[in-house]
Amino acid sequence: MPDASLLIPMTLLLVGIGALAGVIAGLLGVGGGIVLVPAFFYAFGALGYDGPQLMQVCLATSLATIVVTSMRSVAAHHKKGAVDWEILRGWAPAIGVGAVIGVFTATSLKSVTLQAIFGVLGMCVGLYMAFGKPHWRLGSEMPKGPKRAAMGGMVGFLSVLMGIGGGSFGVPLMSLYNTPIHRAVATASGFGMTIAVPSVLVFLTLEIEQAPPFTLGAVNLPAFALIFVMTMITTPLGVRLAHAMDPKPLRRVFAVFITLVALNMLRKVAGW
């Protein structure tokens, strides 16, 4: 077991990270996982658990917390009448299938490969948040038919490879197809459940080498519990802020933060 001198600061760190992740999930609709995955990776690494499947543990634990965050966020947004249930119901099947394919892909990849994927996709998310324009459009309404199936599957697949909810890809996608930003944020919180629930069920069946203590399948239970408590408290706060303020300045600051985190992940992959 790790020394208490490490466990105490790591516990406090995870509590703070959980609080931040909940606010971000409700406020920006990008999913707390984009903060949680690198946080888990560095926290477990600092405790000496850096096995070849560490990233699988980080992804699975992040997705387990997103089940809770998304449920809380959807309920809060629904009370404000902001969730577009027609979009959510239409896109959920393809997103769920893509998520399951993503889990099986993630289990077959090395931890360093998943780090590289997170780094590259994280930079894409950060750059879009920093430079994306609200007037950019790919169409006047959300796609249907085969195009919806392909796009939904890709949202689920890429989200699982990053251990995040659907907001990081779903919000930009819906915005590009003329969905108002507040409705896109609210609806994307439902994407998170569609991604996380089937993914976690599969991750719970895995056997992980050199996993941190108290890990069930690929989900680390202490980390999940800490983040669960904090996100239950802070996600509604993020939702209230989303409906009360202009999130643009915060989006830019967060974009810089995510880009730096992604670059640092790529730096570790390169061995620098």
GUVEXFI-999549 format. One record per residue (C-alpha): residue in three letters; y, x, z; residue number from 0. Coordinates in pm, 1 decimal. Example, Ala and Ser with C-alpha at 12.3 -4.5 7.8 and 13.67 -1.06 7.14 Angstrom:
2
+------+----------+----------+----------+-----+
| code |       yy |       xx |       zz | pos |
+------+----------+----------+----------+-----+
|  ALA |   -450.0 |   1230.0 |    780.0 |   0 |
|  SER |   -106.0 |   1367.0 |    714.0 |   1 |
+------+----------+----------+----------+-----+
***
This chain:
272
+------+----------+----------+----------+-----+
| code |       yy |       xx |       zz | pos |
+------+----------+----------+----------+-----+
|  MET |      0.0 |      0.0 |      0.0 |   0 |
|  PRO |    354.3 |    122.5 |    -68.2 |   1 |
|  ASP |    564.5 |    256.1 |    216.5 |   2 |
|  ALA |    789.0 |      8.4 |    399.5 |   3 |
|  SER |   1091.0 |    227.5 |    322.2 |   4 |
|  LEU |   1037.9 |    136.4 |    -43.3 |   5 |
|  LEU |    925.9 |   -222.9 |      4.6 |   6 |
|  ILE |   1232.8 |   -332.9 |    199.9 |   7 |
|  PRO |   1495.9 |   -221.6 |    -55.7 |   8 |
|  MET |   1279.0 |   -347.2 |   -341.9 |   9 |
|  THR |   1248.9 |   -687.1 |   -171.7 |  10 |
|  LEU |   1625.6 |   -706.8 |   -128.3 |  11 |
|  LEU |   1671.8 |   -599.4 |   -489.2 |  12 |
|  LEU |   1436.5 |   -871.1 |   -618.0 |  13 |
|  VAL |   1614.8 |  -1132.9 |   -407.9 |  14 |
|  GLY |   1946.4 |  -1035.8 |   -566.5 |  15 |
|  ILE |   1793.3 |  -1023.3 |   -914.2 |  16 |
|  GLY |   1638.1 |  -1366.9 |   -863.4 |  17 |
|  ALA |   1973.5 |  -1512.8 |   -765.0 |  18 |
|  LEU |   2138.2 |  -1362.6 |  -1073.3 |  19 |
|  ALA |   1856.4 |  -1474.3 |  -1303.9 |  20 |
|  GLY |   1884.9 |  -1834.4 |  -1186.4 |  21 |
|  VAL |   2260.0 |  -1847.5 |  -1246.6 |  22 |
|  ILE |   2222.8 |  -1689.4 |  -1590.8 |  23 |
|  ALA |   1945.8 |  -1931.2 |  -1689.2 |  24 |
|  GLY |   2161.6 |  -2231.0 |  -1607.4 |  25 |
|  LEU |   2494.8 |  -2092.2 |  -1729.0 |  26 |
|  LEU |   2414.1 |  -1914.6 |  -2054.3 |  27 |
|  GLY |   2082.0 |  -2066.1 |  -2154.3 |  28 |
|  VAL |   1940.5 |  -1721.9 |  -2233.4 |  29 |
|  GLY |   1663.2 |  -1737.2 |  -1975.4 |  30 |
|  GLY |   1646.8 |  -1531.1 |  -1658.5 |  31 |
|  GLY |   1352.5 |  -1335.9 |  -1802.4 |  32 |
|  ILE |   1582.1 |  -1107.8 |  -1997.9 |  33 |
|  VAL |   1698.5 |   -977.8 |  -1658.3 |  34 |
|  LEU |   1365.9 |  -1008.5 |  -1477.0 |  35 |
|  VAL |   1140.6 |   -810.8 |  -1712.6 |  36 |
|  PRO |   1332.3 |   -479.7 |  -1692.4 |  37 |
|  ALA |   1397.5 |   -540.9 |  -1320.8 |  38 |
|  PHE |   1026.1 |   -584.5 |  -1252.1 |  39 |
|  PHE |    944.9 |   -282.4 |  -1467.8 |  40 |
|  TYR |   1177.8 |    -50.9 |  -1276.6 |  41 |
|  ALA |   1090.8 |   -198.6 |   -935.6 |  42 |
|  PHE |    714.2 |   -165.5 |   -980.6 |  43 |
|  GLY |    760.9 |    179.1 |  -1131.0 |  44 |
|  ALA |    965.8 |    290.7 |   -830.3 |  45 |
|  LEU |    682.2 |    175.7 |   -604.5 |  46 |
|  GLY |    441.1 |    397.0 |   -798.4 |  47 |
|  TYR |    267.2 |    125.5 |  -1002.4 |  48 |
|  ASP |    312.0 |    240.5 |  -1360.3 |  49 |
|  GLY |    -30.0 |    173.1 |  -1509.3 |  50 |
|  PRO |    -99.4 |    125.0 |  -1880.3 |  51 |
|  GLN |    -61.0 |   -255.4 |  -1849.0 |  52 |
|  LEU |    252.1 |   -265.5 |  -1636.2 |  53 |
|  MET |    455.1 |   -445.8 |  -1902.4 |  54 |
|  GLN |    192.7 |   -721.5 |  -1918.7 |  55 |
|  VAL |    245.7 |   -776.6 |  -1544.4 |  56 |
|  CYS |    623.2 |   -785.2 |  -1593.4 |  57 |
|  LEU |    600.0 |  -1033.5 |  -1880.7 |  58 |
|  ALA |    354.3 |  -1261.3 |  -1701.9 |  59 |
|  THR |    544.9 |  -1261.9 |  -1372.6 |  60 |
|  SER |    871.0 |  -1330.5 |  -1552.4 |  61 |
|  LEU |    716.7 |  -1619.8 |  -1745.9 |  62 |
|  ALA |    571.0 |  -1763.5 |  -1424.0 |  63 |
|  THR |    920.0 |  -1778.0 |  -1274.0 |  64 |
|  ILE |   1053.3 |  -1934.7 |  -1594.7 |  65 |
|  VAL |    817.9 |  -2231.1 |  -1544.6 |  66 |
|  VAL |   1014.3 |  -2308.8 |  -1227.9 |  67 |
|  THR |   1356.3 |  -2214.0 |  -1364.1 |  68 |
|  SER |   1313.0 |  -2426.1 |  -1675.3 |  69 |
|  MET |   1194.8 |  -2733.7 |  -1484.2 |  70 |
|  ARG |   1492.6 |  -2705.5 |  -1252.1 |  71 |
|  SER |   1735.3 |  -2641.5 |  -1535.0 |  72 |
|  VAL |   1608.7 |  -2927.0 |  -1756.5 |  73 |
|  ALA |   1631.4 |  -3172.5 |  -1467.9 |  74 |
|  ALA |   1988.5 |  -3067.2 |  -1387.8 |  75 |
|  HIS |   2099.6 |  -3081.0 |  -1753.9 |  76 |
|  HIS |   1925.1 |  -3416.8 |  -1804.1 |  77 |
|  LYS |   2129.4 |  -3568.1 |  -1521.4 |  78 |
|  LYS |   2437.1 |  -3477.4 |  -1724.1 |  79 |
|  GLY |   2288.1 |  -3630.7 |  -2040.7 |  80 |
|  ALA |   2295.7 |  -3297.4 |  -2223.5 |  81 |
|  VAL |   1929.6 |  -3253.0 |  -2328.1 |  82 |
|  ASP |   1847.5 |  -3347.1 |  -2687.9 |  83 |
|  TRP |   1498.6 |  -3484.0 |  -2632.4 |  84 |
|  GLU |   1442.5 |  -3547.9 |  -3002.2 |  85 |
|  ILE |   1481.9 |  -3176.7 |  -3078.6 |  86 |
|  LEU |   1274.7 |  -3077.5 |  -2777.2 |  87 |
|  ARG |    983.5 |  -3309.2 |  -2860.5 |  88 |
|  GLY |    987.6 |  -3212.7 |  -3228.2 |  89 |
|  TRP |    992.3 |  -2837.9 |  -3168.7 |  90 |
|  ALA |    767.2 |  -2815.9 |  -2860.6 |  91 |
|  PRO |    425.3 |  -2808.0 |  -3037.4 |  92 |
|  ALA |    513.1 |  -2519.3 |  -3271.3 |  93 |
|  ILE |    683.3 |  -2325.1 |  -2991.8 |  94 |
|  GLY |    378.8 |  -2369.3 |  -2767.4 |  95 |
|  VAL |    137.4 |  -2248.9 |  -3036.1 |  96 |
|  GLY |    357.2 |  -1947.3 |  -3105.9 |  97 |
|  ALA |    367.9 |  -1869.5 |  -2734.2 |  98 |
|  VAL |    -11.6 |  -1867.1 |  -2699.8 |  99 |
|  ILE |    -43.2 |  -1638.4 |  -3002.9 | 100 |
|  GLY |    219.5 |  -1419.2 |  -2839.2 | 101 |
|  VAL |     11.9 |  -1389.7 |  -2519.8 | 102 |
|  PHE |   -297.7 |  -1272.9 |  -2703.4 | 103 |
|  THR |    -86.5 |  -1028.0 |  -2901.0 | 104 |
|  ALA |     74.1 |   -893.6 |  -2583.5 | 105 |
|  THR |   -263.5 |   -839.7 |  -2416.6 | 106 |
|  SER |   -375.4 |   -620.5 |  -2705.8 | 107 |
|  LEU |    -68.8 |   -394.7 |  -2705.4 | 108 |
|  LYS |      2.8 |    -89.9 |  -2493.6 | 109 |
|  SER |    274.9 |   -108.0 |  -2230.8 | 110 |
|  VAL |    490.0 |    140.7 |  -2420.6 | 111 |
|  THR |    469.2 |    -75.0 |  -2734.7 | 112 |
|  LEU |    586.5 |   -379.1 |  -2540.9 | 113 |
|  GLN |    871.3 |   -170.6 |  -2398.0 | 114 |
|  ALA |    978.7 |    -82.7 |  -2751.0 | 115 |
|  ILE |    959.4 |   -446.8 |  -2861.7 | 116 |
|  PHE |   1166.1 |   -555.2 |  -2561.7 | 117 |
|  GLY |   1421.9 |   -284.6 |  -2633.3 | 118 |
|  VAL |   1465.9 |   -374.4 |  -3000.6 | 119 |
|  LEU |   1475.2 |   -752.1 |  -2947.6 | 120 |
|  GLY |   1696.8 |   -711.7 |  -2641.8 | 121 |
|  MET |   1950.3 |   -522.0 |  -2851.6 | 122 |
|  CYS |   1943.2 |   -800.9 |  -3111.0 | 123 |
|  VAL |   2011.8 |  -1060.6 |  -2841.5 | 124 |
|  GLY |   2291.7 |   -851.4 |  -2690.9 | 125 |
|  LEU |   2459.3 |   -789.3 |  -3026.2 | 126 |
|  TYR |   2444.5 |  -1156.0 |  -3121.1 | 127 |
|  MET |   2593.8 |  -1257.6 |  -2787.0 | 128 |
|  ALA |   2870.4 |  -1002.2 |  -2833.5 | 129 |
|  PHE |   2956.5 |  -1057.1 |  -3199.7 | 130 |
|  GLY |   2809.8 |  -1395.9 |  -3299.3 | 131 |
|  LYS |   3068.2 |  -1648.7 |  -3413.7 | 132 |
|  PRO |   3053.2 |  -2018.3 |  -3315.8 | 133 |
|  HIS |   3134.7 |  -2124.3 |  -3673.0 | 134 |
|  TRP |   2832.6 |  -1948.4 |  -3827.8 | 135 |
|  ARG |   2597.4 |  -2206.2 |  -3982.5 | 136 |
|  LEU |   2264.0 |  -2206.8 |  -4163.6 | 137 |
|  GLY |   2258.7 |  -2585.0 |  -4203.0 | 138 |
|  SER |   2405.9 |  -2911.4 |  -4081.9 | 139 |
|  GLU |   2098.5 |  -3022.2 |  -3883.5 | 140 |
|  MET |   1785.1 |  -2875.9 |  -3726.7 | 141 |
|  PRO |   1501.8 |  -2805.5 |  -3976.4 | 142 |
|  LYS |   1192.2 |  -3022.8 |  -3993.6 | 143 |
|  GLY |    847.9 |  -2996.3 |  -4148.2 | 144 |
|  PRO |    699.8 |  -2653.4 |  -4236.2 | 145 |
|  LYS |   1031.8 |  -2477.3 |  -4175.4 | 146 |
|  ARG |   1047.8 |  -2614.9 |  -3821.6 | 147 |
|  ALA |    685.4 |  -2514.7 |  -3759.7 | 148 |
|  ALA |    749.3 |  -2158.1 |  -3875.4 | 149 |
|  MET |   1075.0 |  -2116.2 |  -3685.7 | 150 |
|  GLY |    939.1 |  -2279.4 |  -3369.8 | 151 |
|  GLY |    629.4 |  -2063.4 |  -3375.4 | 152 |
|  MET |    842.3 |  -1751.2 |  -3411.0 | 153 |
|  VAL |   1064.3 |  -1854.4 |  -3117.6 | 154 |
|  GLY |    756.4 |  -1894.8 |  -2895.9 | 155 |
|  PHE |    589.4 |  -1577.3 |  -3021.0 | 156 |
|  LEU |    890.2 |  -1345.9 |  -2979.1 | 157 |
|  SER |    985.1 |  -1499.3 |  -2644.6 | 158 |
|  VAL |    645.1 |  -1420.7 |  -2494.5 | 159 |
|  LEU |    658.1 |  -1061.4 |  -2621.6 | 160 |
|  MET |    982.7 |  -1026.8 |  -2424.3 | 161 |
|  GLY |    870.0 |  -1235.3 |  -2124.6 | 162 |
|  ILE |   1165.2 |  -1471.1 |  -2161.9 | 163 |
|  GLY |   1233.1 |  -1842.3 |  -2199.6 | 164 |
|  GLY |   1336.2 |  -1989.0 |  -2531.0 | 165 |
|  GLY |   1710.7 |  -1972.0 |  -2470.5 | 166 |
|  SER |   1769.7 |  -1622.7 |  -2606.1 | 167 |
|  PHE |   1645.0 |  -1732.6 |  -2947.8 | 168 |
|  GLY |   1672.4 |  -2110.1 |  -2917.8 | 169 |
|  VAL |   2042.9 |  -2132.3 |  -2834.5 | 170 |
|  PRO |   2156.3 |  -1918.8 |  -3132.9 | 171 |
|  LEU |   1911.2 |  -2105.6 |  -3359.5 | 172 |
|  MET |   2039.1 |  -2447.4 |  -3258.4 | 173 |
|  SER |   2400.0 |  -2330.9 |  -3281.0 | 174 |
|  LEU |   2338.7 |  -2205.0 |  -3634.5 | 175 |
|  TYR |   2213.4 |  -2553.7 |  -3720.6 | 176 |
|  ASN |   2523.9 |  -2733.5 |  -3594.5 | 177 |
|  THR |   2406.3 |  -2826.4 |  -3242.4 | 178 |
|  PRO |   2696.9 |  -2823.7 |  -2991.0 | 179 |
|  ILE |   2668.6 |  -2527.4 |  -2754.9 | 180 |
|  HIS |   2632.4 |  -2726.5 |  -2431.2 | 181 |
|  ARG |   2357.6 |  -2940.2 |  -2587.3 | 182 |
|  ALA |   2188.0 |  -2626.8 |  -2724.7 | 183 |
|  VAL |   2190.2 |  -2459.8 |  -2381.0 | 184 |
|  ALA |   2050.9 |  -2772.6 |  -2214.4 | 185 |
|  THR |   1778.7 |  -2827.3 |  -2475.3 | 186 |
|  ALA |   1678.1 |  -2459.7 |  -2481.5 | 187 |
|  SER |   1599.3 |  -2482.0 |  -2111.1 | 188 |
|  GLY |   1318.5 |  -2715.7 |  -2215.2 | 189 |
|  PHE |   1194.0 |  -2458.8 |  -2466.6 | 190 |
|  GLY |   1131.2 |  -2236.1 |  -2164.5 | 191 |
|  MET |    872.1 |  -2473.3 |  -2020.0 | 192 |
|  THR |    700.2 |  -2506.5 |  -2356.8 | 193 |
|  ILE |    672.6 |  -2128.6 |  -2376.8 | 194 |
|  ALA |    597.0 |  -2041.4 |  -2016.5 | 195 |
|  VAL |    336.5 |  -2298.4 |  -1911.4 | 196 |
|  PRO |     63.9 |  -2221.3 |  -2170.4 | 197 |
|  SER |    145.1 |  -1849.1 |  -2158.2 | 198 |
|  VAL |    103.4 |  -1821.9 |  -1781.8 | 199 |
|  LEU |   -226.3 |  -2012.3 |  -1791.1 | 200 |
|  VAL |   -363.7 |  -1747.9 |  -2027.8 | 201 |
|  PHE |   -209.2 |  -1455.0 |  -1836.4 | 202 |
|  LEU |   -377.6 |  -1574.5 |  -1515.7 | 203 |
|  THR |   -719.0 |  -1510.3 |  -1674.2 | 204 |
|  LEU |   -654.2 |  -1142.8 |  -1751.6 | 205 |
|  GLU |   -781.2 |   -838.4 |  -1566.5 | 206 |
|  ILE |   -509.2 |   -573.5 |  -1522.7 | 207 |
|  GLU |   -577.4 |   -205.6 |  -1456.2 | 208 |
|  GLN |   -376.4 |    -40.0 |  -1175.1 | 209 |
|  ALA |   -187.2 |   -361.3 |  -1103.3 | 210 |
|  PRO |     57.8 |   -386.3 |   -811.7 | 211 |
|  PRO |    -96.4 |   -540.0 |   -498.0 | 212 |
|  PHE |   -139.6 |   -917.9 |   -474.8 | 213 |
|  THR |   -150.0 |   -962.4 |   -852.1 | 214 |
|  LEU |   -347.0 |  -1264.9 |   -974.4 | 215 |
|  GLY |   -447.1 |  -1211.7 |  -1335.4 | 216 |
|  ALA |   -126.8 |  -1055.8 |  -1466.3 | 217 |
|  VAL |    109.5 |  -1245.9 |  -1232.5 | 218 |
|  ASN |    239.3 |  -1057.3 |   -927.5 | 219 |
|  LEU |    254.5 |  -1318.8 |   -652.9 | 220 |
|  PRO |    511.4 |  -1159.9 |   -413.0 | 221 |
|  ALA |    759.7 |  -1100.8 |   -695.4 | 222 |
|  PHE |    701.5 |  -1453.4 |   -825.7 | 223 |
|  ALA |    756.0 |  -1603.6 |   -479.3 | 224 |
|  LEU |   1084.1 |  -1418.9 |   -421.3 | 225 |
|  ILE |   1223.9 |  -1508.8 |   -762.0 | 226 |
|  PHE |   1097.4 |  -1866.9 |   -727.0 | 227 |
|  VAL |   1294.4 |  -1921.6 |   -406.7 | 228 |
|  MET |   1615.9 |  -1769.6 |   -540.3 | 229 |
|  THR |   1609.4 |  -1942.4 |   -879.7 | 230 |
|  MET |   1546.3 |  -2280.6 |   -717.4 | 231 |
|  ILE |   1869.8 |  -2226.4 |   -526.4 | 232 |
|  THR |   2090.0 |  -2074.3 |   -795.3 | 233 |
|  THR |   1987.0 |  -2236.4 |  -1126.6 | 234 |
|  PRO |   2171.6 |  -2564.2 |  -1051.7 | 235 |
|  LEU |   2480.2 |  -2355.5 |   -973.2 | 236 |
|  GLY |   2457.8 |  -2202.6 |  -1318.4 | 237 |
|  VAL |   2426.3 |  -2547.8 |  -1475.0 | 238 |
|  ARG |   2738.0 |  -2670.5 |  -1292.2 | 239 |
|  LEU |   2929.0 |  -2363.6 |  -1405.1 | 240 |
|  ALA |   2812.5 |  -2418.3 |  -1765.0 | 241 |
|  HIS |   2973.1 |  -2762.8 |  -1766.8 | 242 |
|  ALA |   3287.6 |  -2654.4 |  -1580.7 | 243 |
|  MET |   3401.5 |  -2334.1 |  -1751.3 | 244 |
|  ASP |   3424.5 |  -2141.8 |  -2074.7 | 245 |
|  PRO |   3133.9 |  -1894.6 |  -2066.7 | 246 |
|  LYS |   3265.1 |  -1675.2 |  -2353.1 | 247 |
|  PRO |   3409.0 |  -1390.2 |  -2138.9 | 248 |
|  LEU |   3093.3 |  -1376.9 |  -1927.1 | 249 |
|  ARG |   2875.4 |  -1381.3 |  -2240.2 | 250 |
|  ARG |   3047.9 |  -1066.4 |  -2365.0 | 251 |
|  VAL |   3001.7 |   -884.5 |  -2034.1 | 252 |
|  PHE |   2638.4 |   -994.0 |  -2022.4 | 253 |
|  ALA |   2591.6 |   -884.0 |  -2384.2 | 254 |
|  VAL |   2703.2 |   -532.3 |  -2293.2 | 255 |
|  PHE |   2471.3 |   -532.2 |  -1992.0 | 256 |
|  ILE |   2166.9 |   -646.3 |  -2192.5 | 257 |
|  THR |   2238.6 |   -396.9 |  -2471.5 | 258 |
|  LEU |   2254.1 |   -111.8 |  -2219.1 | 259 |
|  VAL |   1929.9 |   -228.3 |  -2054.0 | 260 |
|  ALA |   1759.4 |   -244.9 |  -2394.0 | 261 |
|  LEU |   1885.1 |    101.4 |  -2489.3 | 262 |
|  ASN |   1757.5 |    241.8 |  -2159.8 | 263 |
|  MET |   1416.2 |     85.6 |  -2225.4 | 264 |
|  LEU |   1409.2 |    250.6 |  -2568.1 | 265 |
|  ARG |   1516.5 |    579.2 |  -2408.6 | 266 |
|  LYS |   1212.8 |    565.5 |  -2178.0 | 267 |
|  VAL |    988.6 |    487.4 |  -2474.9 | 268 |
|  ALA |   1121.9 |    796.9 |  -2650.9 | 269 |
|  GLY |   1055.7 |   1006.9 |  -2339.7 | 270 |
|  TRP |   1415.4 |   1118.3 |  -2293.7 | 271 |
+------+----------+----------+----------+-----+
***
